[in-house]
C-alpha cells in the first residue's frame, strides 16, 4: 500500500549537526541537488567535454571525478595503436 502512496524509506537529517534518522516519506523529500549533479555527470560522461563536467561537479583531478561517477579510465586500444603509429611516422 505504501508504494501506491509514493512513500519511501530513507535517511534524513532535519537540521545541521543533528543525527540522521530513517523515516518513511514521499520520495521527493529524499532527493537533493547532489543527486541531480551526479546524474548529470554520469549521463553526459563521454558525450561532452570532461573538463566542462568536472567544472560543474567541482572535481580538480580526473581520478577523483571518475571515482565520483563510478567509472574507470577506458583506453581505446585501436585509438592508442593509431596514435602510436602516427607518432612513429
Buried (B, 14 or more C-beta within 10 A) or exposed (E): EEEEEEBBEBEEEEEEEEEEEEBEEEEEEBEEEEEEBBEBBEEBBEEEEBEEBBEEBEBEEEEEBBEBBEEEEEEEEEEEEEEEEEEEE
